[in-house]
């Protein structure tokens, strides 16, 4: 789900003329520009500038500079620095009393993967705005607590009926519905979008927004309503790469293999859109679902040779499964041998399943079983590289020498 950058990073205007020096206004404007850059180096500079500004005698008011600094800390997920800013805000009486500062803190804790801290702070905000609710709902939805996000959205409708949901609210709710697989609530959110934000003017712009429509395609695809996903996709006035990725994956996951691959060809050959790593996960998944070995080989090769995309563990997993299911166990082992990251348990289990079904031999099956059991399920794929001299088991061969063990 895309972060609610426009709402949760809403920064107050610079200090008005007559209340602060010109230098103070310039400093705050520079701090805001650095914080909004969405670049790591400039976000670091924003935090350094904030510290420098508040080390001197002519520091700008915290209510203007803190939200910008928190926005930079959120982008960097700089938990230590953000907690220091929170302590400074609390000492100055700005958190949770000052709504804009509190909203920035909610977004900060969400960006750091701490939704419980974000919601706990949200509960203490005395004057909650729509941005406050949006930030709290998104904190839960973007960190995997989809049901909690939906519960908070229902609470918003009851407790803050005067606050009409906006595009950010709906986008978070759609993402939560997709994550929870609740099609009925997703349909309700879609209807709410059309009713509240689907009119003329600004409302029409929202209902035609690319991010909103991407969320709808993702929702219907994950909930199995492929035709609804296709309707939304076909009616989109504009599409970005995420739109194509979501639709290709929705078709692939629900057995529409040929439709999925045809859509990929249309994207690359007719629309001239360059695919990314996520696109090829969807394409290889389609080949896997359809048992299309030759097409899988072709797309896996094109990913590296034509588009210069370095394969990830997900791509290797799809390719190994395609080959293993078709009985090309030796070729699948060659793919694993060429990986520049450590195979996870799913890859070994795919090979073990193929060995058992193809009667590949007791020694090879035992080797696959041991490797599958030795790799923890929660291992971070790709974090441990294979040593150049690692070998893989063959019929009568040796066990794979795992690096880092």
C-alpha positions, -999 to 999 in steps of 0.1 A, spaced: 0 0 0 13 35 -8 20 57 22 -3 86 29 24 111 21 1 140 13 -20 137 44 2 125 72 31 148 63 9 179 61 33 205 74 21 239 88 28 270 69 60 289 77 59 315 106 39 345 95 57 378 88 59 400 118 62 372 144 96 357 134 127 369 116 133 365 79 161 341 87 138 319 107 112 317 79 139 309 54 153 281 76 119 265 81 112 266 44 146 250 37 139 223 63 105 216 47 120 213 13 147 189 25 121 168 43 99 166 13 127 155 -11 121 118 -4 159 113 -7 180 96 19 209 121 18 186 152 19 165 137 47 197 133 67 205 169 60 170 179 72 177 163 106 211 179 108 196 213 99 169 209 126 195 202 152 216 231 140 186 255 141 176 246 176 212 249 189 213 286 183 196 316 199 172 323 170 155 289 168 122 289 149 91 278 169 90 240 173 54 238 161 67 247 126 100 228 125 91 196 143 66 182 116 93 187 89 119 169 110 95 141 118 87 137 81 125 132 74 128 108 103 97 89 90 113 85 55 145 72 70 127 51 96 151 67 121 136 54 153 162 67 177 161 103 163 123 102 160 120 92 197 142 121 206 120 144 186 89 130 204 105 137 237 113 172 226 76 177 215 63 163 248 86 186 268 73 216 248 37 205 253 31 199 216 24 162 217 -2 150 218 -19 184 224 -9 200 190 -27 179 164 -3 185 134 27 175 155 8 145 169 -2 134 133 34 136 122 44 114 152 17 88 143 30 86 108 66 83 121 58 53 143 39 37 115 69 42 92 91 25 118 68 -6 119 54 3 153 16 4 148 8 -1 185 28 30 194 11 49 166 -24 39 178 -16 45 214 -5 81 206 -36 85 184 -58 76 213 -43 105 233 -48 132 207 -75 155 221 -87 171 189 -85 144 162 -86 156 126 -94 135 95 -56 133 90 -53 118 125 -78 90 117 -62 84 83 -27 81 98 -39 57 125 -59 35 100 -29 34 76 -6 26 105 -25 -6 111 -32 -15 74 4 -9 62 18 -30 90 -3 -60 85 -31 -56 110 -58 -54 84 -87 -64 107 -76 -38 132 -75 -11 105 -111 -20 95 -123 -19 131 -107 15 135 -124 27 103 -158 16 117 -150 34 149 -142 65 128 -176 63 111 -194 61 145 -173 85 166 -164 111 139 -194 110 117 -188 147 108 -155 137 92 -163 124 57 -137 99 44 -113 112 18 -92 95 -8 -65 86 17 -91 70 40 -105 49 12 -71 39 -1 -61 25 33 -94 7 38 -91 -9 3 -57 -21 12 -69 -35 45 -98 -53 27 -74 -68 2 -51 -80 30 -80 -95 50 -97 -109 19 -130 -93 28 -147 -88 -5 -180 -75 10 -163 -47 29 -142 -39 -2 -174 -36 -22 -188 -13 5 -156 9 4 -158 10 -34 -194 21 -32 -185 47 -6 -158 60 -29 -182 64 -58 -209 80 -35 -188 104 -15 -159 111 -40 -172 101 -74 -190 133 -84 -179 162 -106 -149 184 -99 -124 171 -73 -145 141 -66 -142 129 -102 -104 133 -100 -103 110 -69 -124 83 -85 -101 84 -115 -70 84 -94 -43 58 -104 -35 48 -69 -71 43 -59 -78 22 -90 -47 2 -84 -59 -5 -49 -93 -17 -64 -76 -40 -89 -54 -54 -61 -85 -59 -38 -106 -77 -64 -77 -98 -76 -69 -110 -41 -105 -117 -33 -110 -138 -64 -133 -113 -82 -111 -113 -114 -138 -99 -137 -144 -69 -114 -106 -64 -113 -106 -65 -151 -135 -40 -153 -117 -15 -131 -84 -20 -150 -101 -16 -184 -119 16 -173 -88 33 -159 -81 65 -178 -44 62 -168 -23 32 -158 12 29 -143 34 -1 -140 17 -11 -107 -16 -12 -125 -3 -38 -150 15 -58 -123 -16 -61 -102 -38 -72 -131 -12 -97 -145 -8 -112 -110 -46 -114 -105 -51 -133 -137 -21 -156 -130 -33 -165 -95 -67 -175 -106 -58 -198 -135 -61 -173 -163 -27 -181 -175 -30 -172 -212 -48 -140 -204 -20 -131 -179 8 -137 -204 -12 -119 -232 -16 -89 -210 22 -89 -203 29 -90 -241 4 -61 -246 22 -41 -218 57 -46 -232 50 -47 -270 21 -24 -275 22 0 -246 60 -1 -245 61 -2 -207 93 -16 -192 86 -44 -166 103 -46 -133 112 -74 -109 76 -76 -96 62 -80 -131 84 -111 -137 73 -127 -104 37 -124 -118 47 -137 -152 67 -167 -138 39 -174 -115 16 -176 -145 40 -200 -163 41 -221 -131 3 -223 -128 1 -233 -165 30 -257 -165 46 -237 -194 82 -247 -191 95 -232 -224 78 -199 -217 91 -199 -182 126 -204 -194 122 -177 -220 109 -151 -196 135 -159 -169 162 -155 -195 147 -122 -209 145 -108 -174 183 -107 -171 194 -104 -207 169 -79 -221 159 -60 -190 189 -63 -168 169 -74 -138 188 -94 -112 168 -124 -101 155 -125 -65 147 -155 -44 110 -153 -57 121 -156 -93 144 -185 -85 116 -202 -65 92 -199 -94 117 -212 -120 128 -241 -98 91 -251 -92 84 -249 -130 112 -272 -138 108 -295 -109 71 -301 -115 78 -309 -152 105 -334 -141 135 -314 -151 151 -320 -117 187 -318 -129 180 -284 -146 163 -272 -115 193 -281 -94 215 -262 -119 193 -231 -114 198 -235 -76 236 -239 -81 237 -207 -100 218 -187 -74 237 -158 -57 216 -161 -26 208 -189 -2 179 -211 -12 150 -211 13 130 -240 25 103 -236 -1 128 -242 -29 141 -274 -13 105 -286 -6 97 -281 -43 126 -302 -53 118 -328 -26 82 -330 -39 95 -335 -75 120 -361 -64 93 -381 -46 69 -379 -75 95 -388 -101 112 -415 -82 145 -397 -84 162 -420 -60 165 -424 -23 198 -406 -18 187 -375 -37 154 -374 -19 170 -377 15 194 -349 6 165 -327 -4 146 -335 28 176 -327 50 181 -294 33 144 -285 35 144 -293 73 177 -275 80 165 -241 66 143 -222 90 109 -211 77 115 -175 88 150 -172 72 154 -140 53 158 -151 17 187 -136 -1 206 -123 30 231 -151 30 250 -157 -2 261 -191 -15 298 -197 -16 313 -200 -51 324 -235 -44 291 -248 -31 279 -280 -48 245 -295 -50 235 -331 -45 233 -354 -75 225 -390 -78 255 -404 -60 268 -369 -53 276 -351 -21 254 -329 1 252 -292 -7 278 -273 14 258 -245 29 276 -213 34 273 -196 68 266 -229 86 
